[in-house]
Amino acid sequence: MKNKFAFVWLLSMIIPGLLLAQEPPKPKQMHMKMGEKGCAIAAILDQNQQQKWEVLRVNFQKERNEIMAKLKNARLDLQQLMKSQRLPDEGMVSKKLDEIGKLTDQLRRNAHAQKMEFRKLITDEQWQKVQELRKEKPMRHQGMRMRHDGFPGDFPEDCSGDCLH
């Protein structure tokens, strides 16, 4: 009996130590690093272009975050409105749906504007390289894999342009 107790005690002391001694799991990276195959677009930009793109990317991301916050709140408001009564006010529901539609449209327009700014930033030769990269790594079925904002972009699907940081 004492041997079993000693064995269990020994295991209870050793196992936690072994678990703590292991390297902690690395968090999954959201974006590929510059130079990796999925984000080779970053490698085609010169230093000046990378700096300009970084400023544009950050500004677009900040604006996107603001819109997403408004969109999330509008969806929550609609959800609360629908839950509050058996027959909620149709005018209020319609107003909320219009607000959600406008915010969603604004996201799409901003995504398009970001693509256009990227195209303005690169040269014809760089555009050809982008086209070649697309041929090397064809896009998967868009229903299976979309960018995190839900809109496919000009970038390879593993690179939403955020990899230029």
TIVEX-807570 format. One record per residue: residue in one letter; x, y, z of N, C-alpha, C, O in turn. Coordinates in steps of 0.2 Angstrom, whole numbers, plus 5000, padded with zeros to 4 digits. Atoms other than C-alpha are relative to their C-alpha. Layout:
% residues N
AXYZXYZXYZXYZ
...
% end
This chain:
% residues 165
M500449945000500050005000500450065000500350114996
K499649944999501450125005500450014993500550064991
N499649995007502350084988499550034995499850074991
K500549975005500750124978500050085002500050124997
F500149934998500550294988500750034998500650094995
A499449965002502450334985500050004993500350064990
F500049995007502250294967499650054997499850094993
V500549955002500750404965500350075001500250114997
W499849934997501550544975500650024995500750084993
L499449995004503150524964499850034993500050074990
L500349985006502150534948499750075000499850114996
S500449945000501150684954500650065001500450124999
M499549955000502850774957500450014994500650064992
I499650005006503650724941499650034994499950074990
I500449985006502250754928500050074999500150104994
P500149935000501950934932500750034998500750084994
G499349985002503850964931500249994993500450034989
L499950015007503950884914499650044995499850074990
L500549955004502450984907500350075000500350104995
L499749935000503251144913500650014996500850064994
A499349995003504951104906499950004992500450024989
Q500050005008504251084888499950074998499750125001
E500149935004504251234876499350014999498949974997
P500749985001502551324876499850004993500350014989
P500250005007501551304860500050074998499950125001
K500049945003501851444848499350024998499049984995
P500649985003500351544844500050004992500550024989
K500150005007499651534826500150074998499850125000
Q499949945002500251674816499550024995499249984991
M500549985004498951774807500250024993499850014988
H499849985006499951834793500749974998501149965003
M499450035002501451764783500550065001500350125000
K499449954999503151854786500250024993500249984988
M499749985007503951954772500549954998500949935001
G499550055003504851844760499849935000500149894996
E500250075000503951684764499649994993499350044991
K500350015007503151604748499350035000499150064995
G500749985000501351654753500050084999499450114998
C500049935000501851834754500650034996500950084998
A499549975005503051864740499950064998500450104995
I500149935003502252024735500450055004500650105001
A499649964996503152104750500750014997501050064997
A499350015002504752054742500150044993500750064992
I500049975007504352144725500050085001500250114997
L500149934999504152314733500750035003501149995007
D499449984997505652424736499950045007499350045009
Q500049974993506052514753499550065000499150065004
N500449945000505152674748499249984999498850005002
Q500750025001503552584742499849965006499249975008
Q500250034994503552474757499850055006499350045009
Q500249954995503552634768499350034999498950045003
K500649975002502152714758499449955001498949965004
W500650055000501152544758499949995008499349985010
E500150004993501452534777499550055003499050045007
V500449944998500652704780499349994997498849995001
L500750015003499152664768499749945004499149945005
R500350064997498952494776499750015007499249995009
V500249994994498852554793499450055000498950045004
N500649965000497652694789499449964998498849975001
F500550045002496552574780499749955005499149945006
Q500250044995496552454794499750035006499250015009
K500349964995496152584807499350024998498850015002
E500749995003494652634796499649945000499049945002
R500450075000494152454794499849985007499249965008
N500150024993494252424813499450045002498950025006
E500649964998493052574816499449984997498949985000
I500650035003491852514803499749945003499149935004
M500250064997491852344810499750005007499249975008
A500349994994491552404827499250035000498850005003
K500649975001490052504821499549944997498949944999
L500450055003489452354811499849955005499249925006
K500250054995489552234826499550035005499049995007
N500549964995488552364837499350004996498849995000
A500649995004487252384823499749935000499149925001
R500350075000487052194822499749985007499249945007
L500250024993486952174841499350045001498950015004
D500649964999485652314841499449974996498849964999
L500550035003484652224828499849945003499249925004
Q500250064997484752064837499650015007499149985008
Q500449994994484152144853499350034998498850015002
L500649975003482752234843499549944999498949945000
M500450065002482152064836499849965006499349935006
K500150044994482251984853499550035005499250005009
S500449964995481352124863499249994999498949995005
Q500850015000479552084856499949954995500349934991
R500250055005478651954846499950044993500250014988
L500149975006478252084833500450075000500050125002
P499649934999479652224833499750054995499550034990
D500249945004479352394825500449994993501049994993
E499750025007479652354806500450064998500950054994
G499649945001480252534804500750005003501250025000
M499450004996481552514817500549954997501149954996
V499750065002482052344810500350024993500950014991
S499849975007482152424792500650055001501150044997
K499549954999483252564798500649975002501249984999
K499450044998484452444807500349964994500949964993
L499850045006484552334791500350054995500850034992
D499749955004484952494781500750025002501150024998
E499349984997486352544793500549944999501049964997
I499650065001487052364792500250004993500849994991
G499950005007486952374773500550054998501050044994
K499549945002487852544772500749985003501250004999
L499350024998489252484783500349954997500949954995
T499850055004489452324774500350034993500850014991
D499849975006489552424758500650045000501050044996
Q499449964999490752544765500749955001501249974999
L499450054999491952394770500249984993500849974991
R499850025006491852334752500350054996500850044992
R499749945003492252504745500750015002501150034998
N499449994997493652524757500549954997501149964996
A499650055002494352354752500250014993500850004991
H499949985007494252404734500550064999501050064995
A499649945000495052574737500749985002501250004999
Q499350024998496552484746500349964994500949974993
K499750035006496752374731500350054994500850044992
M499849955005496752524719500650045003501150054998
E499449964998498052614730500649965000501249984998
F499550045001499152464730500250004992500850004991
R499850005007499052454711500350074998500750074993
K499749935002499452644710500750005002501250034999
L499449994997500952614721500649964996501249974996
I499650045003501752474710500150024993499750054990
T499949995007502552484693499749954995499549904998
D500350055005502052384677500449945001500149885001
E499650064999503552264680499749965006499749905007
Q500250034994502952234698499349974999499249925002
W500750025001501152214692500149934996499749884998
Q499850065004501852074680500249955005500049895005
K499850054995502651994695499449975004499449925006
V500650024996501051994705499649954996499349904999
Q500450045004500151914690500449935000500049885000
E499650065000501551784690499949965006499849905006
L500150034994501351754708499349965001499249915004
R500750035000499451724706500049934996499749894998
K500050065004499851594692500349945004500149885004
E499750054996501051504704499649975005499649915007
K500450024994499851494718499350024999499050075001
P500749985002498051494711499650005006499749965011
M500449994994496751544723499549945000499349914996
R500550054999495651414731499350024999499250084998
H500749985000493851414730499850055005500050045011
Q500149954995493351574738499549995005499550025011
G500450024994491951494748500349975005500149975011
M499650044995493251394757500450045004500550035010
R499549964996494451524761500050074998500150094992
M500149935002494151714761500550045005500750015010
R499649964995495251854769499550015006498950005006
H500449994993494751894787499550054999499050045004
D500649955001493652034781499549984996499050014995
G500650035004492651924770500150024992499650004988
F500049985006493252004754500749984997501250004999
P499350025003494551924742500350074997500050114995
G499649945002495952044737500449994994500449934992
D499550005005497352074725500549955002500949934998
F499450034997498551984736499949935000499349905000
P500150084999498851794737499649995006499650035011
E500550014995497551724749500450005007500050015012
D499750004994498851704763500350075002500650085007
C499749944999499351884761499550064999499450074993
S500549955001498052024764500350074999500050125000
G499649945001499452154762500250025007500650075008
D499849984993499652154781500749975002501049995007
C499350034999501352064779500550054999501150035000
L499549955001502252224775500250045006500550095006
H499849974994502552264793500749985003500950005008
% end
